[in-house]
Amino acid sequence: MEGHPNYGNAIIFDTVYWEALANPTTGCGEGVQSSEIYNPETNPGGVRCTLADYMINVFGPRPESLWGPVEKKLGHGFAGLPVDNVGVLYGLQGLMEGIISPAQFVDLNGKIGGADIDLKPTAERFSANEPALQRSYLSGAVNEANNLKNVAIIDLRGPDPGAFHDAYRTWSMRARLENAEGHFPFNHVIWFGETPLIGSPTYQSEAVVAMDKWLSAVESDKRQLSLEEKVAQDRPPEAHDKCSNVEGIELVSVPGVGPVCQAPLAQTRFSTPRVISGESIATDKQKCQLKPLRRSDYYPVQFTEEEWAQLEKALPSGVCDFSKPGVSQVGAVPWQTYQNDSSGGAVIYGGKPLGPGPANSGEGWTSAAFAGWLK
């Protein structure tokens, strides 16, 4: 799935990212008794301890048209899911590189299936729920970086040990920043060292000093420039990309930019199923737009008539066109509220923008000036 065999990483994903965060019948932890946990048969009204249900104010409940038997019985929908695998060609890179055979590729995509709202495997792939899909972008749950143009960033990173905090995310954010800003993101610095995850034991203290110089320069800059321009132009000499001698990472000099850390394969050790399926390293297309399945797209790979028929059956609506924006892909709207003070704190599913902050806020967020902001 990732393009590299690593069973430890797969186990961590299955038990933490998938099972504990997506299975509504487990993973509630302290504070919720076992008798209170959701069970579709014995306790349908119980607590669903999934990440989506935890964020139901953000995603909103599923519309009635998608309700399953338990939701119909309860009279309300569970939290919408903004994830989707319709049209994803799993293992595409492996196929094109000859790592897996056409028969294995067809078998994988024919059997990958999906899961229902209770995480029970299904033969069919799963489609993202609206409006949860769009709200995953609007809320910043998927960070499109459109509100980071004015932020100075020093990303400390080390080799990927096959656990959390995958190193590819450094390049994902750089790609998203570049998409949002329309050019190389001068507000984004990568320090990649030899120590797993953190890069170097000295990076944190060094980065604090470098960041202080960077922000101090911006603060003292009295030119009539935007904050974005000041952050880009006032970056101190030590706040530039630097990379140790780590396999898969190289430091190159880019005219007009300076030293830049590059990962030739946009990864250090591990990738993602979506990147192996053809998505860019930005990996921010929760649901892809589709295009027809065409044999010519996979030349020189040759499929038998039987294999091609199986592939068409597995992907009846087409395959991902990652050259196009994702479905409902938009930038995040900052500072939203998910409750309505004027109606006694009722939930606002999906949120609403707070608007401009009040002038003369004094103590900041604790100031009384913010008391009427939500109204």
PyMOL commands that set and color helices and strands:
alter all, ss='L'
color gray80, all
select helices_A, chain A and resi 7-22+34-36+51-54+56-59+64-66+69-74+92-96+102-111+132-138+168-181+203-220+227-233+273-276+295-298+305-314+341-343+364-366+368-370
alter helices_A, ss='H'
color red, helices_A
select strands_A, chain A and resi 114-115+121-122+153-157+188-192+242-243+250-254+258-262+290-291+319-320+336-340+346-353
alter strands_A, ss='S'
color yellow, strands_A
deselect
rebuild
show_as cartoon
